[in-house]
Amino acid sequence: MKYRHRWISGDRIDLPVGKVVCVGRNYAAHVQELNNPLPDDPVLFIKPCTAMVNLEPPVKLPRNRGAVHHEAEVSLLIREPLTDASEHEANQAIMAIGLGLDLTLRDLQERQKSKGLPWEVAKAFDNSCPLSGFVAVEHIKDPANLGFSLSVNGEPRQKGTTAHMLTSIPGLLSYISRHFTLLPGDIVLTGTPEGVGSLQSGDELELSLNGIFSTRTRCL
């Protein structure tokens, strides 16, 4: 089924499906757990629209490609074009907020990194970006201090808050817009906290945006 943006609350407005701009190394503890250096600027990469799938149906994991890691992240749905935007302009361009998984072929990523090669093949594969529905931003009290979490088979795996980002949400969007124009329907994944790990077929997942919504799915 073709991906389409879904709404949990707020006005239902149809937007085209665009690209996903992802931010790596935006939580210090996650940088440390993977033994990466702290970046001077946000680390950006892109997933195509073919990476996007809805989260609630079962998540189909790649087969025979090594470890598949979960990376739970706050996702932003963009409602107006952003090019070389100020932080204020960037903040005004957020239409809605949800959750997403940046699925990562970790073994393949490490091989690419060891050779100094790009690692989109480990991040941008089909169905690598399962997304929850979205909540209109006017229904979210404080996007700068949003708590979120992921549990696997009832065991807490990841827990974070946007207050701990190395670069804030407005700062991220402003920085991204200096390199890539963001268009209506684009999604930004804002980085993952510590606790990433492997997923297996049969795993039951629960993602929560604290006090706002939670959603469940399972892996195939």
Backbone as JSON, one array per atom type, in Angstrom:
{
  "sequence": "MKYRHRWISGDRIDLPVGKVVCVGRNYAAHVQELNNPLPDDPVLFIKPCTAMVNLEPPVKLPRNRGAVHHEAEVSLLIREPLTDASEHEANQAIMAIGLGLDLTLRDLQERQKSKGLPWEVAKAFDNSCPLSGFVAVEHIKDPANLGFSLSVNGEPRQKGTTAHMLTSIPGLLSYISRHFTLLPGDIVLTGTPEGVGSLQSGDELELSLNGIFSTRTRCL",
  "N": [[0.84, -1.19, 0.0], [0.53, 2.22, -0.82], [2.28, 4.79, 0.87], [0.69, 7.25, 2.92], [0.23, 10.37, 4.57], [-0.95, 10.27, 7.87], [-3.4, 11.14, 10.35], [-3.62, 11.75, 13.82], [-4.71, 13.61, 15.58], [-6.19, 16.85, 15.11], [-6.59, 19.16, 12.33], [-7.4, 17.59, 9.31], [-5.46, 17.57, 6.63], [-4.63, 17.12, 3.34], [-1.45, 16.35, 2.1], [1.25, 16.24, -0.25], [3.37, 13.32, -0.57], [6.66, 13.42, 0.34], [10.18, 13.62, 0.65], [12.32, 12.18, 3.22], [14.19, 13.79, 5.54], [16.87, 13.05, 7.51], [18.42, 13.21, 10.73], [21.48, 12.61, 12.07], [23.33, 11.62, 15.02], [22.39, 13.4, 17.09], [21.9, 13.26, 19.75], [23.79, 13.2, 22.61], [24.4, 10.94, 24.24], [23.73, 8.79, 22.59], [25.58, 9.16, 20.52], [27.88, 8.51, 21.92], [27.4, 5.8, 22.59], [27.75, 4.48, 20.2], [30.33, 4.95, 19.7], [31.1, 7.21, 18.22], [32.43, 10.36, 17.05], [31.54, 13.54, 18.53], [29.57, 15.68, 16.58], [30.39, 18.72, 14.81], [28.48, 20.08, 13.4], [25.0, 19.45, 12.52], [24.44, 16.1, 11.38], [23.43, 14.98, 8.3], [21.23, 12.99, 6.32], [19.34, 11.43, 3.67], [16.22, 9.8, 3.22], [14.34, 8.18, 0.68], [10.96, 8.55, -0.68], [10.07, 5.95, -0.95], [10.97, 4.67, 1.27], [9.17, 5.14, 3.26], [6.62, 3.86, 5.35], [3.48, 3.01, 6.86], [3.24, 2.78, 10.4], [1.55, 1.15, 12.03], [0.59, -1.32, 10.73], [2.16, -4.6, 10.57], [5.73, -4.44, 10.75], [7.94, -5.07, 8.24], [10.91, -6.71, 8.3], [14.19, -6.5, 6.79], [15.67, -9.36, 5.21], [18.42, -11.57, 5.74], [20.48, -9.66, 5.75], [22.06, -8.92, 7.79], [22.31, -7.38, 11.1], [19.4, -5.62, 12.09], [18.71, -2.57, 13.3], [16.74, -0.7, 15.63], [15.86, 2.74, 15.69], [14.38, 5.06, 17.42], [12.53, 8.02, 16.88], [11.5, 11.5, 17.06], [9.27, 12.84, 14.73], [8.77, 15.32, 12.21], [6.32, 16.96, 10.36], [6.27, 18.83, 7.47], [4.81, 21.89, 6.36], [5.06, 24.05, 4.63], [7.15, 25.58, 2.11], [10.67, 25.7, 2.77], [13.56, 27.45, 2.53], [16.8, 28.36, 3.18], [16.07, 29.33, 5.74], [15.16, 31.29, 8.64], [15.31, 30.53, 12.2], [12.87, 31.19, 13.37], [11.15, 31.28, 11.12], [11.4, 28.61, 10.38], [10.24, 27.28, 12.55], [7.58, 28.03, 12.24], [6.87, 26.58, 10.04], [6.3, 23.99, 10.72], [3.91, 21.54, 10.57], [2.81, 19.3, 11.87], [3.43, 16.75, 14.37], [4.96, 13.64, 15.01], [5.95, 10.2, 15.47], [8.72, 8.12, 14.54], [10.54, 5.35, 13.1], [13.88, 4.96, 12.41], [15.05, 2.62, 10.69], [17.95, 0.62, 10.63], [20.53, -0.97, 8.92], [22.85, -2.25, 10.63], [25.31, -3.7, 10.58], [26.04, -3.48, 7.88], [26.18, -0.7, 7.69], [28.39, -0.2, 9.37], [30.42, -1.44, 7.92], [30.47, 0.17, 5.62], [31.19, 2.62, 6.77], [33.74, 2.0, 7.74], [35.18, 1.91, 5.41], [35.13, 4.46, 4.59], [32.94, 5.2, 3.07], [29.74, 6.39, 1.78], [26.68, 5.77, 3.64], [24.02, 5.34, 2.85], [22.9, 3.01, 1.78], [22.49, 1.45, 3.97], [20.53, 2.74, 5.32], [18.48, 3.85, 3.73], [16.86, 2.01, 2.49], [14.02, 0.2, 1.07], [11.03, 0.55, 2.94], [12.26, 1.37, 5.26], [11.55, 3.35, 6.98], [9.29, 3.4, 9.09], [6.35, 5.08, 10.1], [4.41, 6.8, 12.54], [1.01, 8.04, 12.98], [0.17, 11.6, 12.81], [0.1, 14.45, 14.99], [-1.48, 17.53, 15.03], [0.45, 20.49, 15.28], [-0.47, 22.55, 16.89], [-1.76, 21.29, 18.93], [0.15, 20.41, 20.61], [1.86, 21.08, 23.47], [4.54, 21.87, 24.2], [6.89, 21.63, 22.05], [9.65, 21.75, 22.35], [10.29, 20.3, 24.54], [9.63, 17.52, 24.49], [8.85, 14.32, 25.55], [9.66, 10.95, 24.68], [9.41, 7.43, 23.84], [10.48, 3.99, 23.36], [9.48, 0.67, 23.58], [10.31, -2.78, 23.52], [8.86, -5.85, 23.24], [7.7, -5.38, 25.72], [9.83, -4.46, 27.2], [11.62, -1.64, 28.21], [13.47, 0.2, 25.86], [14.41, 2.55, 24.52], [14.51, 5.94, 25.54], [13.82, 9.31, 25.5], [14.12, 12.92, 25.28], [13.18, 15.87, 23.58], [14.39, 18.07, 24.6], [16.98, 17.37, 25.13], [18.36, 17.35, 22.78], [21.22, 17.92, 20.72], [21.15, 19.88, 18.77], [18.5, 22.09, 18.49], [14.97, 21.75, 17.57], [14.01, 24.04, 15.93], [16.54, 25.0, 15.19], [17.59, 22.8, 13.8], [15.84, 22.62, 11.53], [16.28, 25.09, 10.32], [19.03, 24.84, 9.7], [18.97, 22.57, 7.97], [17.47, 23.67, 5.87], [19.26, 25.32, 4.67], [20.75, 23.71, 3.13], [19.13, 21.77, 1.83], [16.11, 22.37, 0.18], [13.13, 22.29, 1.96], [9.95, 20.9, 1.46], [6.3, 21.12, 1.31], [4.86, 18.32, 2.87], [7.2, 16.94, 3.17], [9.24, 15.14, 5.55], [10.95, 15.37, 8.62], [13.23, 13.58, 10.47], [14.41, 13.67, 13.73], [16.61, 12.71, 15.12], [18.02, 10.17, 17.33], [17.82, 8.85, 20.69], [19.99, 7.23, 23.14], [20.28, 3.59, 23.39], [19.74, 2.03, 21.19], [19.17, -0.98, 19.3], [19.02, -4.46, 18.2], [16.37, -5.78, 16.15], [13.98, -8.44, 15.91], [12.14, -10.89, 14.03], [8.81, -11.22, 15.06], [8.99, -9.62, 17.3], [7.36, -7.37, 19.52], [6.4, -4.03, 19.41], [6.17, -0.88, 21.08], [5.62, 2.47, 20.72], [5.79, 5.66, 22.18], [4.65, 8.97, 22.47], [5.07, 11.01, 24.92], [2.29, 11.46, 27.02], [0.67, 12.18, 24.93], [0.16, 10.37, 22.7], [0.23, 6.82, 22.04], [1.49, 4.03, 20.18], [1.25, 0.78, 18.72], [3.0, -1.97, 17.25], [4.25, -4.77, 15.34], [7.0, -6.92, 14.44], [7.8, -8.52, 11.39]],
  "CA": [[0.0, 0.0, 0.0], [1.3, 3.45, -0.88], [2.24, 5.58, 2.11], [0.07, 8.57, 2.97], [0.27, 10.95, 5.91], [-2.15, 9.97, 8.66], [-3.6, 12.09, 11.43], [-4.17, 11.29, 15.09], [-5.59, 14.69, 15.99], [-5.98, 18.09, 14.4], [-7.21, 19.26, 11.02], [-6.9, 16.63, 8.32], [-5.12, 18.26, 5.39], [-3.82, 16.25, 2.48], [-0.19, 16.88, 1.6], [1.99, 15.24, -1.04], [4.42, 12.58, 0.13], [7.96, 13.87, -0.16], [11.38, 12.94, 1.13], [12.6, 12.21, 4.65], [15.53, 14.26, 5.89], [17.2, 12.46, 8.8], [19.5, 13.85, 11.47], [22.26, 11.67, 12.86], [24.2, 12.09, 16.1], [21.8, 14.59, 17.71], [21.82, 13.02, 21.2], [25.17, 12.91, 22.99], [24.56, 9.58, 24.76], [23.71, 7.87, 21.44], [26.88, 9.31, 19.87], [28.86, 7.77, 22.73], [27.19, 4.35, 22.58], [28.26, 3.95, 18.94], [31.75, 5.34, 19.62], [31.28, 8.21, 17.18], [32.79, 11.68, 17.57], [30.49, 14.54, 18.54], [29.68, 16.48, 15.36], [30.37, 20.18, 14.92], [27.21, 20.49, 12.8], [24.11, 18.3, 12.35], [24.76, 15.11, 10.35], [22.2, 14.82, 7.53], [21.1, 12.06, 5.21], [17.97, 11.44, 3.15], [15.52, 8.59, 2.81], [13.35, 8.5, -0.35], [9.56, 8.27, -0.32], [9.88, 4.5, -0.91], [11.32, 4.18, 2.6], [8.08, 5.41, 4.2], [5.48, 2.97, 5.5], [2.74, 3.25, 8.08], [3.8, 2.01, 11.5], [0.66, 0.21, 12.71], [0.68, -2.69, 10.21], [3.46, -5.19, 10.92], [6.93, -3.91, 10.12], [8.65, -6.15, 7.58], [12.35, -6.52, 8.41], [14.99, -7.1, 5.72], [16.19, -10.71, 5.48], [19.78, -11.95, 5.32], [21.3, -8.47, 5.52], [22.71, -8.58, 9.04], [21.5, -6.81, 12.18], [18.5, -4.49, 11.82], [18.57, -1.83, 14.55], [15.71, 0.34, 15.77], [16.22, 4.07, 16.17], [13.12, 5.78, 17.6], [12.76, 9.45, 16.7], [10.4, 12.43, 16.85], [9.17, 13.22, 13.32], [8.13, 16.61, 11.93], [5.7, 17.07, 9.04], [6.46, 20.2, 7.0], [3.62, 22.36, 5.65], [5.34, 25.11, 3.66], [8.55, 25.5, 1.66], [11.72, 26.33, 3.58], [14.88, 27.58, 1.92], [17.62, 29.34, 3.89], [15.09, 29.9, 6.66], [15.51, 31.6, 10.03], [14.71, 29.59, 13.15], [11.46, 31.55, 13.52], [10.45, 30.8, 9.93], [11.4, 27.15, 10.43], [9.25, 26.85, 13.54], [6.24, 28.26, 11.7], [6.63, 25.66, 8.94], [5.94, 22.65, 11.22], [2.47, 21.32, 10.56], [2.4, 18.26, 12.8], [4.52, 16.0, 15.0], [4.67, 12.23, 15.27], [7.1, 9.36, 15.8], [9.16, 7.26, 13.46], [11.7, 4.48, 13.28], [14.94, 4.95, 11.4], [15.62, 1.27, 10.69], [19.34, 0.7, 10.18], [21.31, -2.2, 8.75], [24.02, -1.79, 11.37], [26.54, -4.34, 10.09], [26.36, -2.87, 6.6], [26.62, 0.68, 7.95], [29.75, -0.21, 9.92], [31.34, -1.76, 6.82], [30.59, 1.36, 4.8], [31.94, 3.63, 7.52], [35.15, 1.59, 7.83], [35.8, 2.18, 4.11], [34.95, 5.87, 4.27], [31.92, 5.3, 2.03], [28.4, 6.77, 2.24], [25.96, 4.62, 4.19], [22.59, 5.33, 2.52], [22.41, 1.64, 1.55], [22.12, 0.9, 5.28], [19.52, 3.61, 5.93], [17.45, 4.35, 2.82], [16.24, 0.89, 1.78], [12.55, 0.17, 1.09], [10.33, 0.3, 4.22], [13.18, 1.64, 6.38], [11.08, 4.49, 7.78], [7.92, 3.28, 9.58], [5.92, 6.33, 10.72], [3.11, 6.88, 13.21], [0.19, 9.18, 12.59], [0.65, 12.89, 13.24], [-0.73, 15.34, 15.81], [-1.28, 18.91, 14.62], [1.38, 21.1, 16.22], [-1.17, 23.41, 17.85], [-2.22, 20.45, 20.03], [1.32, 20.0, 21.39], [2.14, 22.21, 24.36], [5.93, 22.33, 24.21], [7.72, 20.76, 21.21], [11.05, 21.8, 22.77], [10.47, 19.43, 25.7], [8.76, 16.36, 24.23], [9.39, 13.02, 25.9], [9.21, 9.85, 23.83], [10.04, 6.17, 24.26], [10.24, 2.76, 22.63], [9.6, -0.6, 24.29], [10.31, -3.98, 22.68], [8.37, -6.98, 24.03], [7.44, -4.89, 27.07], [11.07, -4.01, 27.83], [12.03, -0.31, 27.74], [14.71, 0.22, 25.09], [14.86, 3.92, 24.28], [13.74, 6.99, 26.2], [14.49, 10.57, 25.25], [13.33, 14.15, 25.25], [13.73, 16.82, 22.62], [15.21, 19.05, 25.34], [18.36, 16.88, 25.17], [18.98, 17.38, 21.45], [22.38, 18.79, 20.57], [20.62, 21.01, 18.01], [17.06, 22.16, 18.71], [14.12, 21.59, 16.39], [14.12, 25.17, 15.0], [17.9, 25.04, 14.67], [17.73, 21.74, 12.79], [15.13, 22.96, 10.3], [17.01, 26.2, 9.71], [20.26, 24.29, 9.13], [18.61, 21.73, 6.83], [16.98, 24.5, 4.77], [20.41, 25.95, 4.0], [21.36, 22.68, 2.27], [18.07, 21.17, 1.02], [14.8, 22.97, 0.34], [12.07, 21.45, 2.5], [8.7, 21.16, 0.77], [5.13, 20.56, 1.98], [4.79, 16.87, 2.82], [8.47, 16.38, 3.63], [9.33, 14.76, 6.96], [12.27, 15.44, 9.23], [13.5, 12.78, 11.66], [15.23, 14.62, 14.48], [17.69, 12.05, 15.86], [17.61, 9.12, 18.25], [18.57, 8.76, 21.94], [20.7, 5.97, 23.36], [19.48, 2.38, 23.59], [19.44, 1.34, 19.94], [19.48, -2.41, 19.35], [18.51, -5.3, 17.12], [14.99, -6.25, 16.11], [13.81, -9.79, 15.39], [10.79, -11.25, 13.65], [7.99, -11.56, 16.22], [9.08, -8.59, 18.34], [6.23, -6.45, 19.69], [6.92, -2.71, 19.67], [5.28, 0.2, 21.49], [6.22, 3.79, 20.71], [4.96, 6.63, 22.89], [4.97, 10.38, 22.59], [4.56, 11.04, 26.29], [1.12, 12.26, 27.33], [-0.05, 12.59, 23.73], [-0.36, 9.16, 22.11], [1.15, 5.69, 21.89], [1.08, 3.17, 19.09], [1.85, -0.54, 18.8], [3.16, -2.72, 16.01], [5.11, -5.93, 15.53], [7.94, -7.16, 13.35], [7.69, -9.76, 10.61]],
  "C": [[0.88, 1.25, 0.0], [1.16, 4.23, 0.41], [1.45, 6.86, 1.9], [0.12, 9.07, 4.4], [-1.05, 10.69, 6.61], [-2.19, 10.89, 9.88], [-4.18, 11.4, 12.65], [-5.11, 12.34, 15.65], [-5.22, 15.94, 15.22], [-6.64, 18.05, 13.03], [-6.56, 18.28, 10.05], [-6.7, 17.34, 6.98], [-4.22, 17.36, 4.58], [-2.58, 17.0, 2.0], [0.46, 15.83, 0.7], [3.0, 14.52, -0.16], [5.75, 12.95, -0.48], [9.1, 12.99, 0.33], [11.41, 12.97, 2.65], [14.03, 12.69, 4.84], [15.8, 13.82, 7.33], [18.41, 13.16, 9.41], [20.19, 12.8, 12.31], [23.01, 12.37, 13.98], [23.69, 13.38, 16.76], [21.54, 14.43, 19.19], [23.19, 12.52, 21.65], [25.35, 11.46, 23.45], [24.53, 8.54, 23.63], [25.02, 7.95, 20.67], [27.92, 8.46, 20.6], [28.66, 6.27, 22.62], [27.67, 3.71, 21.29], [29.71, 4.36, 18.69], [32.02, 6.28, 18.44], [31.73, 9.53, 17.8], [31.57, 12.6, 17.58], [30.64, 15.44, 17.31], [29.72, 17.98, 15.67], [29.06, 20.74, 14.39], [26.31, 19.26, 12.7], [24.56, 17.4, 11.18], [23.46, 14.77, 9.62], [22.32, 13.7, 6.51], [19.63, 11.99, 4.85], [17.49, 10.03, 2.87], [14.5, 8.99, 1.75], [11.94, 8.15, 0.12], [9.3, 6.77, -0.24], [10.3, 3.89, 0.43], [10.15, 4.27, 3.57], [7.0, 4.34, 4.15], [4.76, 3.36, 6.79], [3.19, 2.28, 9.17], [2.87, 0.91, 12.01], [0.59, -1.17, 12.07], [2.03, -3.29, 10.61], [4.6, -4.61, 10.09], [7.71, -5.09, 9.54], [10.15, -5.86, 7.61], [13.07, -7.12, 7.21], [15.54, -8.46, 6.15], [17.63, -10.84, 4.99], [20.65, -10.74, 4.98], [21.98, -8.02, 6.81], [21.75, -7.93, 10.02], [20.69, -5.61, 11.7], [18.25, -3.79, 13.15], [17.4, -0.86, 14.48], [16.36, 1.64, 16.23], [14.93, 4.88, 16.22], [13.37, 7.29, 17.58], [11.45, 10.23, 16.65], [10.43, 12.86, 15.38], [8.37, 14.5, 13.18], [7.58, 16.59, 10.52], [5.7, 18.55, 8.63], [5.25, 20.64, 6.16], [3.88, 23.46, 4.63], [6.81, 25.08, 3.29], [9.49, 26.27, 2.58], [13.02, 26.3, 2.8], [15.63, 28.68, 2.65], [16.78, 30.09, 4.92], [15.72, 30.27, 8.0], [14.88, 30.56, 10.94], [13.24, 29.91, 13.36], [10.65, 31.05, 12.34], [10.34, 29.28, 9.94], [10.34, 26.64, 11.4], [7.84, 26.99, 13.0], [5.88, 27.26, 10.6], [6.26, 24.25, 9.39], [4.43, 22.53, 11.25], [2.03, 20.36, 11.66], [3.62, 17.48, 13.27], [4.06, 14.57, 15.24], [5.93, 11.51, 15.7], [7.47, 8.51, 14.59], [10.3, 6.37, 13.89], [12.64, 4.66, 12.1], [15.58, 3.57, 11.48], [16.98, 1.29, 10.01], [19.95, -0.68, 10.07], [22.69, -1.94, 9.34], [25.32, -2.41, 10.88], [26.99, -3.71, 8.78], [26.83, -1.43, 6.79], [28.06, 0.72, 8.46], [30.77, -0.54, 8.82], [31.55, -0.54, 5.93], [31.43, 2.43, 5.49], [33.43, 3.29, 7.56], [35.91, 1.85, 6.53], [35.71, 3.65, 3.72], [33.92, 6.12, 3.2], [30.59, 5.79, 2.61], [27.62, 5.55, 2.72], [24.44, 4.68, 3.96], [22.05, 3.92, 2.3], [21.98, 0.98, 2.85], [20.96, 1.64, 5.92], [18.3, 3.87, 5.05], [16.74, 3.25, 2.04], [14.72, 0.95, 1.91], [12.04, -0.18, 2.49], [11.22, 0.57, 5.44], [12.73, 2.78, 7.28], [9.61, 4.32, 8.15], [7.53, 4.52, 10.39], [4.56, 6.17, 11.37], [2.24, 7.91, 12.49], [0.74, 10.46, 13.2], [-0.39, 13.63, 14.07], [-0.44, 16.76, 15.37], [-0.51, 19.66, 15.7], [0.68, 21.98, 17.24], [-1.72, 22.62, 19.04], [-1.06, 19.97, 20.91], [1.83, 21.2, 22.16], [3.54, 22.75, 24.2], [6.8, 21.4, 23.37], [9.19, 20.73, 21.63], [11.33, 20.89, 23.95], [9.52, 18.24, 25.61], [9.47, 15.08, 24.65], [8.84, 11.94, 24.99], [9.97, 8.59, 24.21], [9.68, 5.05, 23.3], [10.44, 1.59, 23.56], [9.53, -1.73, 23.28], [9.96, -5.17, 23.56], [8.2, -6.6, 25.5], [8.65, -4.36, 27.81], [11.44, -2.62, 27.32], [13.39, -0.38, 27.04], [15.27, 1.63, 24.95], [13.92, 4.91, 24.97], [14.5, 8.3, 26.01], [13.55, 11.74, 25.39], [14.0, 15.12, 24.29], [14.57, 17.89, 23.31], [16.68, 18.65, 25.37], [19.03, 16.84, 23.79], [20.2, 18.3, 21.46], [22.02, 20.04, 19.77], [19.1, 20.97, 18.12], [16.27, 21.97, 17.42], [14.19, 22.79, 15.45], [15.51, 25.28, 14.39], [18.14, 24.0, 13.59], [17.09, 22.15, 11.47], [15.82, 24.12, 9.57], [18.27, 25.69, 9.01], [19.96, 23.45, 7.89], [18.25, 22.6, 5.63], [18.09, 25.26, 4.06], [21.08, 24.98, 3.02], [20.35, 22.04, 1.33], [16.8, 21.98, 1.24], [13.84, 21.93, 0.89], [10.75, 21.88, 1.87], [7.52, 20.62, 1.56], [5.03, 19.06, 1.77], [6.09, 16.19, 3.15], [8.41, 16.09, 5.12], [10.77, 14.89, 7.41], [12.29, 14.53, 10.45], [14.62, 13.44, 12.43], [16.36, 14.0, 15.29], [17.16, 11.08, 16.9], [18.43, 9.15, 19.53], [19.27, 7.41, 22.05], [19.74, 4.8, 23.52], [19.13, 1.65, 22.31], [19.86, -0.13, 20.05], [18.76, -3.16, 18.26], [17.03, -5.62, 17.3], [14.97, -7.63, 15.46], [12.37, -9.99, 14.97], [10.01, -11.72, 14.88], [8.04, -10.54, 17.33], [7.83, -7.71, 18.32], [6.78, -5.09, 20.13], [5.81, -1.78, 20.17], [6.08, 1.5, 21.5], [5.26, 4.77, 21.34], [5.53, 8.03, 22.77], [4.28, 10.82, 23.87], [3.4, 12.0, 26.48], [0.29, 12.64, 26.13], [-0.65, 11.38, 23.02], [0.68, 8.06, 22.22], [0.6, 4.8, 20.78], [1.86, 1.88, 19.17], [1.99, -1.14, 17.41], [4.0, -3.95, 16.34], [5.96, -6.13, 14.29], [7.66, -8.5, 12.69], [9.07, -10.16, 10.11]]
}
